[in-house]
Amino acid sequence: MIPVRGFEGSTVAVFGLARTGLSAARALVAGGAQVALWDDKPSSRAAAEAEGFVLTDLSKADWSGFAALMLSPGVPLTHPAPHWTVQRANEAGVEIVGDMELFARTVNAAPEHKRPKIVAITGTNGKSTTTALVGHICAQAGRDVRIGGNIGYGVLGLEDMHGGAVYVLEMSSYQLDLTSSLKADVTIMLNISPDHLDRHGGMEGYVAAKRRILANQGKGDTAVIGVDDPWGQRICTEITAANRRTIVPISASKAMGRGVYVLNGLLYDATAERAVEVADLLQARSLPGRHNWQNAAAAYAAAKGLGIGADEAAEHLMSFPGLAHRMETVGMLGRVRFVNDSKATNTDAARQALSSYPKVYWIAGGQPKAGGIEALADLFGRVEKAYLVGEAMPEFAQTLKGKASVAECGTIAQAVAQAYSDAAAAGQDAIVLLSPAAASFDQFADFEARGEAFRSAVQDLATTPVAAARGAA
């Protein structure tokens, strides 16, 4: 745990008592603060009480006594409308912070020789894989690395800092909205495409949130910027003009005179006088597809920004074992491979998976996002058959009508069973792909739980007599 500094003897209101909120509450208490905890969900309040916390109904509290409101990132700050706790805080003049801001202030308050290195990573897609990949490279290079944020552990639940530590942090747009003083030694902005627009009031607000990751960098810091989308190109141009830090543009699709890029699966480092080939990503089995090439280019550039040598960074890049729920092979049954891409909660992420295979038996659906799967229409020809689940099932079925064969399955278990039956009957190598292009919250707590349900369904399928017989055929 990282004890939070700056609130000793003060009371901090904490709203949202899932992973982030409870982690922040523990860290605040460890740093000498008092906390007033609340959540709208009885189950979350019960979990906090089980840890020994005394709850405070913030709807009835005197907010004049609070030094700050620690808001969990899932709680609306501005859009579609400010949460009632945000309104109460604003009325009382109480500042609103997130757990990343508490971490940043604690780092900034430490003596310089005790401050860790920080790698902060964001992007619409690929940030979890890139976070894990940077962490892997650092660990293999002998660094004392801690990985967290929007992946794994909340940042304040990580091991306490020292001058030789490296924190590799995934940051969502929600977290960035609540962060103002984080100064990262290395930032990565992978890509930007429309997502979470309801929470940011449109694309302009979403891009502004992403840009906050760059705000406090200066001389000696490194910014790694994906330039394969127009927003990334513009941001890279603008911050290069400011000329306050080392800028490393990255691309997975084009050669550049300066930066790190991938062409036909080959990773090139063009940060010096000439471009040098440093890795053949076609041989990296855990990094298939152009989207993973972008992740690899970013991780390589970030490792160099931390002082890891080019050869060592490339070597450890190639040994990355992969990330759960992102293009993860969870089983083989005969000639049928099952790929868990549960983290694909939007069409851009699902596009990356669908583009990686010539033909798939596609499991999709969940809680739909604006636009559904219309944006994937150019890839429907790769869908041998679609197996639809969750709230999105009727909408997705209508979109796919006349363009791909569809089975309305309802649940992950039923979809896995039907997809395997059809794929095995074809008698050739086949991919059953869970890449939902939708959120998970209609049936699951999060995308991890959905991915585990897929994994469990595959494992259960393998033990059934019919499946075992087909697998041995």
C-alpha positions as CSV (number, residue, x, y, z in Angstrom):
1,M,0.0,0.0,0.0
2,I,1.1,3.6,-0.6
3,P,0.1,5.8,2.3
4,V,-1.4,9.0,1.0
5,R,0.3,12.2,2.1
6,G,-1.2,15.7,2.3
7,F,-4.4,14.9,4.3
8,E,-3.0,14.1,7.7
9,G,-5.6,15.0,10.4
10,S,-8.2,15.9,7.7
11,T,-11.4,14.1,6.7
12,V,-11.7,13.0,3.1
13,A,-15.1,11.8,1.7
14,V,-14.8,8.7,-0.4
15,F,-17.6,7.8,-2.8
16,G,-17.6,4.5,-4.6
17,L,-16.5,1.4,-2.6
18,A,-15.4,-1.0,-5.3
19,R,-11.7,-1.8,-5.9
20,T,-10.5,1.8,-6.4
21,G,-12.5,3.4,-3.5
22,L,-11.6,0.8,-0.9
23,S,-7.9,0.9,-1.9
24,A,-7.9,4.7,-1.6
25,A,-9.7,4.6,1.8
26,R,-7.0,2.2,3.1
27,A,-4.2,4.4,1.8
28,L,-5.8,7.6,3.2
29,V,-6.1,6.1,6.6
30,A,-2.5,4.7,6.4
31,G,-1.3,8.3,5.7
32,G,-3.1,9.8,8.7
33,A,-6.4,11.0,7.3
34,Q,-9.9,10.2,8.4
35,V,-12.4,9.0,5.9
36,A,-16.1,9.2,5.4
37,L,-17.2,6.4,3.1
38,W,-20.4,5.8,1.1
39,D,-21.8,4.0,-1.9
40,D,-25.2,3.9,-3.4
41,K,-25.0,0.1,-3.5
42,P,-25.8,-1.8,-0.3
43,S,-23.5,-4.7,-1.4
44,S,-20.6,-2.2,-1.7
45,R,-21.3,-0.7,1.7
46,A,-21.4,-4.2,3.2
47,A,-18.0,-5.0,1.8
48,A,-16.6,-1.8,3.4
49,E,-18.2,-2.6,6.7
50,A,-16.8,-6.1,6.6
51,E,-13.3,-4.5,6.5
52,G,-14.1,-2.6,9.6
53,F,-14.8,0.8,8.1
54,V,-17.6,2.9,9.6
55,L,-19.9,4.3,7.0
56,T,-21.1,7.9,6.7
57,D,-24.2,8.7,4.6
58,L,-22.8,11.5,2.5
59,S,-26.3,12.6,1.4
60,K,-26.9,13.7,5.0
61,A,-23.3,14.8,5.9
62,D,-22.0,18.3,6.6
63,W,-19.7,18.7,3.6
64,S,-18.0,21.8,5.1
65,G,-15.8,19.5,7.2
66,F,-14.3,17.6,4.2
67,A,-10.9,18.4,2.8
68,A,-11.7,16.6,-0.5
69,L,-14.0,14.1,-2.2
70,M,-12.2,11.0,-3.5
71,L,-14.4,10.0,-6.4
72,S,-14.2,6.5,-8.0
73,P,-13.7,6.8,-11.7
74,G,-16.9,5.0,-12.6
75,V,-19.0,7.8,-11.1
76,P,-20.0,10.6,-13.5
77,L,-18.1,13.8,-13.0
78,T,-19.7,16.1,-15.6
79,H,-21.7,14.0,-18.1
80,P,-24.4,12.9,-18.7
81,A,-25.0,14.8,-15.5
82,P,-22.8,15.3,-12.4
83,H,-23.4,12.7,-9.7
84,W,-25.1,14.0,-6.6
85,T,-21.8,13.8,-4.6
86,V,-20.2,16.0,-7.2
87,Q,-22.9,18.6,-6.9
88,R,-22.6,18.5,-3.1
89,A,-18.8,18.9,-3.3
90,N,-19.1,21.8,-5.7
91,E,-21.7,23.6,-3.5
92,A,-19.4,23.2,-0.5
93,G,-16.2,24.2,-2.3
94,V,-14.7,20.8,-1.7
95,E,-12.1,19.7,-4.3
96,I,-12.7,16.5,-6.2
97,V,-9.9,14.1,-6.8
98,G,-9.3,10.5,-8.0
99,D,-6.9,7.8,-6.7
100,M,-4.3,8.7,-9.4
101,E,-4.3,12.3,-8.1
102,L,-3.8,11.1,-4.5
103,F,-0.9,9.0,-5.8
104,A,0.6,12.0,-7.8
105,R,0.5,14.3,-4.8
106,T,2.1,11.6,-2.6
107,V,4.9,11.2,-5.1
108,N,5.4,15.0,-5.5
109,A,5.6,15.4,-1.7
110,A,8.4,12.9,-1.4
111,P,12.1,13.9,-1.4
112,E,13.4,13.8,-5.0
113,H,15.7,10.8,-4.3
114,K,12.8,8.8,-3.1
115,R,10.5,9.4,-6.1
116,P,9.9,6.5,-8.4
117,K,9.9,6.4,-12.2
118,I,6.3,6.6,-13.6
119,V,5.1,5.3,-16.9
120,A,1.5,6.4,-17.6
121,I,-0.4,4.8,-20.5
122,T,-3.7,5.6,-22.1
123,G,-5.5,5.1,-25.4
124,T,-8.9,4.0,-26.6
125,N,-7.6,0.5,-27.3
126,G,-4.5,-1.5,-26.4
127,K,-3.6,0.2,-23.2
128,S,-3.9,-3.0,-21.0
129,T,-1.7,-5.0,-23.3
130,T,0.8,-2.2,-23.6
131,T,0.8,-1.7,-19.8
132,A,1.5,-5.4,-19.2
133,L,4.1,-5.4,-22.0
134,V,6.0,-2.5,-20.6
135,G,5.9,-4.1,-17.1
136,H,7.2,-7.3,-18.5
137,I,10.1,-5.7,-20.3
138,C,11.0,-3.7,-17.1
139,A,10.8,-6.8,-14.9
140,Q,12.9,-8.9,-17.3
141,A,15.4,-6.0,-17.3
142,G,15.8,-6.3,-13.5
143,R,13.7,-3.2,-12.6
144,D,11.6,-3.2,-9.4
145,V,8.3,-2.8,-11.3
146,R,4.7,-2.4,-10.1
147,I,1.8,-2.6,-12.5
148,G,-1.7,-1.2,-11.8
149,G,-4.2,1.6,-12.2
150,N,-7.0,0.7,-14.6
151,I,-5.5,-2.9,-14.8
152,G,-5.0,-5.2,-11.9
153,Y,-4.6,-3.4,-8.6
154,G,-5.7,0.2,-7.9
155,V,-2.5,2.3,-7.8
156,L,-2.7,3.0,-4.1
157,G,-2.9,-0.7,-3.4
158,L,0.5,-1.2,-5.0
159,E,3.7,-1.7,-2.9
160,D,5.0,1.5,-1.4
161,M,7.5,3.5,-3.4
162,H,11.2,4.1,-3.3
163,G,13.6,5.8,-5.6
164,G,14.4,2.7,-7.6
165,A,10.8,1.6,-8.3
166,V,9.0,1.9,-11.6
167,Y,5.2,2.3,-11.6
168,V,3.6,1.3,-14.9
169,L,0.1,2.6,-14.8
170,E,-2.8,2.2,-17.2
171,M,-5.1,5.3,-17.1
172,S,-8.6,5.5,-18.4
173,S,-10.2,8.7,-19.6
174,Y,-12.3,8.6,-16.4
175,Q,-9.2,8.5,-14.2
176,L,-7.6,11.3,-16.2
177,D,-10.6,13.5,-15.7
178,L,-9.8,13.3,-11.9
179,T,-6.0,13.8,-12.2
180,S,-4.2,17.2,-12.4
181,S,-0.7,16.9,-10.9
182,L,0.6,13.6,-12.2
183,K,4.1,14.0,-13.8
184,A,5.1,10.9,-15.6
185,D,8.6,10.2,-16.8
186,V,7.2,8.4,-19.8
187,T,3.7,8.8,-21.2
188,I,2.1,6.7,-23.9
189,M,-0.9,7.8,-25.9
190,L,-1.6,4.8,-28.2
191,N,-4.6,5.9,-30.2
192,I,-7.8,7.8,-30.0
193,S,-11.2,6.9,-31.5
194,P,-14.7,7.7,-30.3
195,D,-15.6,6.0,-27.0
196,H,-17.3,6.9,-23.7
197,L,-18.6,10.0,-25.4
198,D,-21.6,10.1,-23.1
199,R,-19.3,10.5,-20.1
200,H,-17.3,13.3,-21.7
201,G,-20.0,15.3,-23.5
202,G,-18.7,14.4,-27.0
203,M,-15.4,13.8,-28.8
204,E,-13.8,17.1,-27.8
205,G,-14.2,16.3,-24.1
206,Y,-12.9,12.8,-24.6
207,V,-9.8,14.0,-26.4
208,A,-9.2,16.6,-23.7
209,A,-9.3,14.0,-21.0
210,K,-6.8,11.9,-22.9
211,R,-4.5,14.8,-23.3
212,R,-4.3,15.4,-19.6
213,I,-1.8,12.6,-19.4
214,L,0.8,14.9,-21.1
215,A,0.1,18.0,-19.1
216,N,3.0,18.1,-16.6
217,Q,5.8,16.7,-18.6
218,G,9.0,18.7,-19.1
219,K,12.6,18.5,-20.1
220,G,14.0,14.9,-19.7
221,D,10.6,13.3,-20.0
222,T,9.4,11.1,-22.9
223,A,6.1,11.2,-24.7
224,V,5.3,8.3,-27.0
225,I,2.4,9.2,-29.3
226,G,0.5,6.9,-31.8
227,V,0.1,8.8,-35.1
228,D,-2.1,6.3,-37.0
229,D,-5.2,8.3,-36.3
230,P,-5.9,12.0,-36.9
231,W,-6.2,13.0,-33.2
232,G,-2.9,11.4,-32.4
233,Q,-1.3,13.1,-35.4
234,R,-2.6,16.5,-34.3
235,I,-1.5,16.0,-30.7
236,C,2.0,14.9,-31.7
237,T,2.4,17.9,-33.9
238,E,1.2,20.3,-31.2
239,I,3.4,19.0,-28.4
240,T,6.4,18.7,-30.8
241,A,6.1,22.4,-31.5
242,A,6.2,23.1,-27.7
243,N,9.5,21.2,-27.7
244,R,9.6,20.6,-23.9
245,R,10.3,16.9,-23.9
246,T,11.5,14.0,-26.0
247,I,8.7,13.1,-28.5
248,V,8.6,9.6,-30.0
249,P,5.9,9.1,-32.7
250,I,4.9,5.5,-33.3
251,S,3.1,3.8,-36.2
252,A,2.0,0.3,-37.0
253,S,1.4,1.0,-40.7
254,K,3.9,3.5,-42.1
255,A,7.6,4.3,-42.3
256,M,8.6,7.5,-40.6
257,G,11.8,9.6,-40.7
258,R,11.7,9.8,-36.9
259,G,10.2,7.5,-34.3
260,V,9.4,3.8,-33.9
261,Y,7.3,2.0,-36.5
262,V,6.3,-1.4,-37.9
263,L,6.3,-2.4,-41.6
264,N,5.1,-5.9,-42.6
265,G,5.7,-7.1,-39.1
266,L,9.2,-5.8,-38.7
267,L,9.8,-3.3,-35.9
268,Y,12.1,-0.4,-36.8
269,D,13.8,2.1,-34.5
270,A,14.3,5.4,-36.3
271,T,15.1,7.6,-33.3
272,A,18.7,8.0,-34.2
273,E,20.4,8.9,-37.5
274,R,18.9,6.0,-39.5
275,A,16.2,3.4,-39.2
276,V,17.3,0.1,-37.7
277,E,15.3,-3.2,-37.7
278,V,15.1,-4.4,-34.1
279,A,12.6,-7.2,-34.0
280,D,10.5,-9.5,-36.2
281,L,7.1,-9.3,-34.6
282,L,5.8,-12.0,-36.9
283,Q,7.7,-14.4,-34.6
284,A,6.0,-12.9,-31.4
285,R,3.1,-15.4,-30.9
286,S,1.5,-13.3,-28.2
287,L,1.4,-10.1,-30.3
288,P,-0.6,-11.0,-33.4
289,G,-2.0,-8.3,-35.7
290,R,-1.4,-4.7,-36.5
291,H,-3.0,-3.5,-33.3
292,N,-0.4,-5.5,-31.3
293,W,2.4,-4.1,-33.4
294,Q,1.4,-0.7,-32.3
295,N,1.4,-1.9,-28.7
296,A,4.9,-3.4,-29.3
297,A,6.3,-0.2,-30.8
298,A,5.0,1.9,-27.9
299,A,6.4,-0.5,-25.3
300,Y,9.8,-0.6,-27.0
301,A,9.9,3.2,-27.1
302,A,8.8,3.5,-23.5
303,A,11.5,1.0,-22.4
304,K,14.1,3.1,-24.1
305,G,12.7,6.2,-22.4
306,L,13.4,4.5,-19.1
307,G,17.0,3.9,-20.1
308,I,16.7,0.2,-21.1
309,G,19.0,-0.6,-24.0
310,A,17.5,-1.2,-27.5
311,D,18.7,-4.8,-27.8
312,E,17.5,-5.7,-24.3
313,A,14.1,-4.0,-24.8
314,A,13.6,-5.9,-28.1
315,E,14.7,-9.2,-26.6
316,H,12.2,-9.0,-23.7
317,L,9.5,-7.7,-26.0
318,M,9.6,-11.0,-27.9
319,S,9.2,-13.1,-24.7
320,F,5.9,-11.4,-23.6
321,P,3.5,-14.2,-22.7
322,G,0.3,-12.3,-23.5
323,L,-2.6,-10.7,-21.6
324,A,-5.7,-12.4,-20.3
325,H,-8.9,-11.5,-22.1
326,R,-7.1,-9.9,-25.1
327,M,-6.7,-12.2,-28.1
328,E,-6.0,-15.0,-25.6
329,T,-6.2,-18.6,-26.7
330,V,-8.0,-20.4,-23.9
331,G,-8.2,-23.9,-25.4
332,M,-8.1,-26.2,-28.5
333,L,-10.6,-28.9,-29.1
334,G,-9.6,-30.9,-32.2
335,R,-9.0,-28.4,-34.9
336,V,-11.1,-25.7,-33.2
337,R,-9.2,-22.9,-31.3
338,F,-11.1,-20.7,-28.8
339,V,-9.9,-17.1,-28.5
340,N,-10.9,-14.9,-25.6
341,D,-11.1,-11.3,-26.6
342,S,-13.6,-10.2,-23.9
343,K,-11.8,-6.9,-23.5
344,A,-13.1,-5.8,-26.9
345,T,-15.9,-3.7,-25.5
346,N,-16.2,-1.5,-28.5
347,T,-16.1,-1.8,-32.3
348,D,-12.6,-0.6,-32.7
349,A,-11.3,-3.3,-30.4
350,A,-13.4,-5.9,-32.1
351,R,-12.2,-4.8,-35.5
352,Q,-8.6,-5.6,-34.4
353,A,-9.6,-9.1,-33.5
354,L,-11.8,-9.8,-36.6
355,S,-9.1,-8.4,-38.9
356,S,-6.6,-11.0,-37.5
357,Y,-8.4,-14.0,-38.9
358,P,-9.7,-14.8,-42.4
359,K,-12.8,-16.7,-41.0
360,V,-14.3,-16.8,-37.6
361,Y,-17.2,-18.2,-35.6
362,W,-17.9,-14.9,-33.8
363,I,-19.5,-14.6,-30.4
364,A,-20.7,-11.0,-29.9
365,G,-23.1,-9.0,-27.9
366,G,-23.6,-7.6,-24.4
367,Q,-24.6,-4.1,-23.4
368,P,-24.6,-2.2,-26.7
369,K,-22.8,1.0,-27.3
370,A,-23.9,3.8,-29.6
371,G,-23.9,2.8,-33.2
372,G,-23.9,-1.0,-32.4
373,I,-21.7,-2.9,-34.9
374,E,-22.5,-1.0,-38.0
375,A,-18.9,0.2,-38.2
376,L,-17.8,-3.4,-38.6
377,A,-19.8,-4.0,-41.8
378,D,-16.7,-4.3,-44.0
379,L,-15.6,-7.3,-41.9
380,F,-18.9,-9.3,-41.9
381,G,-17.5,-11.3,-44.8
382,R,-15.1,-12.9,-42.4
383,V,-17.9,-14.1,-40.2
384,E,-18.7,-17.7,-40.9
385,K,-21.5,-17.4,-38.4
386,A,-22.3,-15.0,-35.5
387,Y,-23.5,-16.2,-32.1
388,L,-25.2,-13.4,-30.3
389,V,-25.7,-12.8,-26.5
390,G,-27.0,-10.3,-24.1
391,E,-29.0,-7.1,-24.5
392,A,-27.5,-6.4,-27.9
393,M,-28.7,-9.6,-29.4
394,P,-31.8,-8.3,-31.3
395,E,-30.0,-5.1,-32.5
396,F,-26.9,-7.0,-33.7
397,A,-29.1,-9.7,-35.4
398,Q,-30.8,-7.0,-37.3
399,T,-27.5,-5.4,-38.4
400,L,-26.2,-8.8,-39.6
401,K,-29.4,-9.8,-41.4
402,G,-28.6,-10.8,-44.9
403,K,-24.9,-10.3,-44.4
404,A,-23.9,-13.2,-42.1
405,S,-25.5,-16.3,-40.7
406,V,-26.8,-15.7,-37.1
407,A,-27.7,-17.7,-34.1
408,E,-29.4,-15.9,-31.2
409,C,-28.0,-17.7,-28.2
410,G,-28.5,-15.4,-25.2
411,T,-25.7,-16.7,-23.0
412,I,-22.0,-17.2,-23.4
413,A,-22.3,-20.9,-22.5
414,Q,-24.9,-21.5,-25.2
415,A,-22.9,-19.5,-27.7
416,V,-19.8,-21.5,-27.1
417,A,-21.6,-24.8,-27.4
418,Q,-23.3,-23.9,-30.7
419,A,-20.2,-22.3,-32.2
420,Y,-18.1,-25.4,-31.4
421,S,-20.7,-27.7,-32.9
422,D,-20.7,-25.7,-36.1
423,A,-17.0,-25.3,-36.3
424,A,-16.2,-28.9,-35.6
425,A,-18.7,-30.1,-38.2
426,A,-16.8,-28.1,-40.8
427,G,-13.9,-30.5,-40.4
428,Q,-11.1,-27.9,-40.8
429,D,-9.0,-25.5,-38.7
430,A,-11.4,-23.0,-37.2
431,I,-11.5,-20.1,-34.8
432,V,-14.2,-19.5,-32.2
433,L,-13.8,-15.9,-31.3
434,L,-15.3,-14.1,-28.3
435,S,-15.0,-10.4,-29.3
436,P,-18.2,-8.8,-28.0
437,A,-18.0,-5.3,-29.4
438,A,-20.2,-4.3,-26.4
439,A,-19.9,-3.7,-22.7
440,S,-20.4,-6.6,-20.2
441,F,-22.6,-5.0,-17.6
442,D,-25.8,-6.5,-18.7
443,Q,-24.8,-10.0,-17.6
444,F,-21.4,-9.7,-15.9
445,A,-19.6,-7.5,-13.3
446,D,-16.9,-6.6,-15.9
447,F,-15.2,-7.9,-19.0
448,E,-12.9,-10.1,-16.9
449,A,-15.9,-12.0,-15.5
450,R,-17.3,-12.4,-19.0
451,G,-13.9,-13.7,-20.3
452,E,-13.8,-16.2,-17.4
453,A,-17.3,-17.4,-18.3
454,F,-16.1,-18.0,-21.8
455,R,-13.0,-19.9,-20.5
456,S,-15.2,-22.0,-18.2
457,A,-17.6,-22.8,-21.0
458,V,-14.7,-24.0,-23.2
459,Q,-13.4,-26.1,-20.3
460,D,-16.8,-27.6,-19.6
461,L,-17.3,-28.3,-23.3
462,A,-14.1,-30.3,-23.4
463,T,-15.3,-32.7,-20.7
464,T,-18.6,-33.6,-22.5
465,P,-18.7,-37.0,-24.2
466,V,-19.8,-35.5,-27.6
467,A,-17.1,-32.8,-27.6
468,A,-14.4,-35.3,-26.5
469,A,-15.4,-37.6,-29.4
470,R,-15.3,-34.9,-31.9
471,G,-12.0,-33.6,-30.6
472,A,-10.5,-37.0,-31.0
473,A,-11.9,-37.5,-34.5
